Amino acid sequence: MIFNSVDEFREVVSKYAMVRGVKLTIRPNERKRVRVKYKEGCPWLLFGSLDRKSNKFIIKTYNSVHKCYKSNRNRLCNSKFIARHFRERILSQPEIKIREIQQLCRESLNMFVGKTVCRRAKNKVIASMIGDYRVEYGRLHDYADEIKRSNPSTTCFVKVKRDEDCVQQFKRFYVCFDAIKKGYKAGCRPILGFDGCFLMGPCKGQLLCCVSKDDNNQMFPVTWGAVDIENKKNWKWFISTVKMDLGMETGASWTMVIDMQKGLDSAIVDELPNVEHRMCARHMVELG
């Protein structure tokens, strides 16, 4: 048999071990040669190597005789194999429980797999879907520059902080598109609602947003930002930036609708002393 690569050969060997329920060991396991044999003295043997002429991976030795018992535990059923085998299922159901992945392994592969292996498999699939968030955060400055280039007069910036080793860490991100600013000033009433929520996923943080209502009484997003933590300092920064974007000055003739966010009420008093306050009716009902 001929395979396009050693990775394809290893994948077929792993599937064979799952279907037959045999414990196989791969040694040596190199890019140019791979030997597969049974772990406990069975004569079954498979050896393949890279052919220099065709640059294909070819089976050179194969002994198909088995003298072993089936097993429902196999080291080849590792996190890489599970991630490849159940990739589509995990992508379609990112919130799948670890015990559910274990159940899938038992039902479709007849294999008992530990929680740690299943958790690593799920993390591999999720990581391949969202990418390396460290690299993505490192490109936030480029993202902000591209937003300002493609949307002139848009307010967008990134603020970072440095740790003791001078490594940059994310602190704040803010964006208010010029088209939204013009649309708000042209067709919305001077009423703004402020709120924040948790950002889920590996990065965490807080999403701060400012919204209003248009002439059709529909939700109109004005601006939003992301911060590392929700506190008075970050709310004060967010409100001061919104104030400059919309020309609110001291807040006279403006109305703010808020709930009991951490530090939001005191930040509004500091930045917009003349604004009129209103509480979110939904939160008042929930608290009542």
Number of C-alpha atoms within 10 A of each C-alpha: 8 15 17 13 16 21 12 13 19 17 15 13 17 20 16 13 22 23 14 14 19 21 22 22 17 17 12 12 13 11 12 16 17 20 18 19 19 19 14 11 10 14 15 17 16 18 18 21 22 21 15 9 6 9 13 16 24 20 19 13 12 14 11 10 10 13 11 16 10 12 15 16 16 18 12 21 24 17 21 17 15 24 23 13 16 16 19 12 14 19 15 9 10 13 9 13 14 18 14 11 23 19 16 18 19 14 11 10 19 17 20 17 23 14 13 12 19 24 17 17 25 26 16 17 23 16 13 12 11 11 11 10 12 10 9 11 14 13 11 16 16 12 16 18 14 12 18 18 11 9 14 11 14 19 19 19 18 18 14 12 11 11 8 6 6 8 9 13 15 17 16 21 21 21 20 22 20 17 13 15 18 12 14 20 12 10 12 17 14 17 15 18 19 21 18 20 13 13 14 9 8 9 11 12 19 19 20 22 19 21 18 21 19 16 10 9 9 9 11 18 18 23 22 20 20 24 21 17 16 20 15 17 13 22 25 21 14 25 21 18 17 20 16 10 16 15 11 17 15 16 19 13 11 17 17 21 18 20 18 12 16 15 15 23 17 15 21 23 16 13 18 21 14 16 18 16 14 13 13 16 12 10 12 11 8 7 7 6
